[in-house]
Amino acid sequence: MKMPKFIVEKTEAPLCAVDFLRLRVPAAPAAYLKQLLKKGKVRGRSGVLKGSDLLQAGELLQLPDSGRLLELLATPAACLQELRILYESREILVVDKPAGLAVHAGQGHEQANLTDQVESFLLKRGIRFKVAPVHRLDLETSGPVLFGKGKQACGRLGQLFMRQEVDKSYLALVAGRTPGSGRLESQLTAKGKEKQARTDFRALFRNEQASLLELQLHTGRQHQIRRQLAAQGHPLFGDKRYRGPCPADLPRMFLHCNRLAFVDPFSESPISIESPLPEDLAIFLPCVNITL
C-alpha cells in the first residue's frame, strides 16, 4: 500500500497541520484527521507533527498507509455535499441543513457533520477562526442552522436563544385531523427534570387522514414538537420513536424548519430567513390528499 504524501504550496503556508489536512482531504471528518495527528501518524520536516504545528512552503508531509485514508483521498469532490448558504455577514452564517446530516460529530464515533463542512468552507476562503452552531436540529430534521464566526459572535448569538429572541417555525405533517389552530403547553422531562414546553400551531391543510401544520416554538426542549403532538394523538409521519405512521413512500420524518428570524446583534437589523419545504417531503403530500 502506497504511503500518501503532500507538499505544502506557497499559497497554503503558513497553515497549521490540521487545517492543511482538512483542505487536502475534504472528505475526511475533522475528528478522524485530528486522531491521526494525535496518534503521531503524520510526519513533516521536523518529525511527528501536532495539529497546531505551522507548516512551511515546500514542506513534505507523510501520512500513514491507511486503507480508509486512501478511500477518503479517492472520494471525488462531486460526491461531497455542497453547502446551501441562506445568509451571511461578517459575524454570522446561516446554512440550510439537509436531512440525515448531523449538526455535530456524534460522541464516540466519527461521522460527516455540518459543523465540519462549514469550517472547511470558510477555511477555503482563508477564514481560520473557530465557528460553531448556536442551536441544533435533529438528525432527520432539515432547515436553517445559525453559526457564529468566532467566539464573540457565538456568545452574542447564543444569548438571543437564551432570551428567546429567535423566532423558529416548522412544517410538520401529522396523523389525523387537528384543530385549525391552538397552543400546546405541557411539562416535558429532560435529564430527570420537568420543564415547561410551549408551542403554537396552525393548520395549513387538513383532512381526516393528515394535517400539515406550521408550528412556532416558544421553548426549546428536546423533541418538543414530536413529543407534544404525539401526546395529543397526532404523531408526525415518519416518526418511529413516537409511533407515527411510516409509509414506504416517505423517506424520513416529516419535520422541516422553514423560518428563522432574529435581530442581528451586530447591525441591529431584523433578519428573516426562509427555507422552502424540501422536495423529498413535498412529493409525499399528494399521498395524503394534500396539495400546496
C-alpha positions, 0 to 999 in steps of 0.5 A: 500500500502506497504511503500518501504524501503532500507538499505544502504550496506557497499559497497554503503556508503558513497553515497549521497541520490540521487545517492543511489536512482538512483542505487536502482531504475534504472528505475526511471528518475533522475528528478522524484527521485530528486522531491521526495527528494525535496518534503521531501518524503524520510526519513533516520536516521536523518529525511527528507533527501536532495539529497546531504545528505551522507548516512551511512552503515546500514542506513534505508531509507523510501520512500513514498507509491507511486503507480508509485514508486512501478511500477518503483521498479517492472520494471525488469532490462531486460526491461531497455535499455542497453547502446551501448558504441562506445568509451571511455577514461578517459575524454570522452564517446561516446554512440550510441543513439537509436531512440525515446530516448531523449538526455535530460529530456524534460522541464516540464515533466519527461521522460527516457533520455540518459543523465540519463542512462549514469550517472547511468552507470558510477555511477555503476562503482563508477564514481560520477562526473557530465557528460553531452552531448556536442551536441544533436540529435533529438528525432527520430534521432539515432547515436553517442552522445559525453559526457564529464566526468566532467566539464573540459572535457565538456568545452574542448569538447564543444569548438571543436563544437564551432570551428567546429572541429567535423566532423558529417555525416548522412544517410538520405533517401529522396523523389525523385531523387537528384543530385549525389552530391552538397552543400546546403547553405541557411539562416535558422531562429532560435529564430527570427534570420537568420543564415547561414546553410551549408551542403554537400551531396552525393548520395549513391543510387538513383532512381526516387522514393528515394535517400539515401544520406550521408550528412556532416554538416558544421553548426549546426542549428536546423533541418538543414538537414530536413529543407534544403532538404525539401526546395529543394523538397526532404523531408526525409521519415518519416518526418511529420513536413516537409511533407515527405512521411510516409509509414506504413512500416517505423517506424520513420524518416529516419535520422541516424548519422553514423560518428563522428570524432574529435581530442581528446583534451586530447591525441591529437589523431584523433578519428573516430567513426562509427555507422552502419545504424540501422536495423529498417531503413535498412529493409525499403530500399528494399521498395524503390528499394534500396539495400546496 
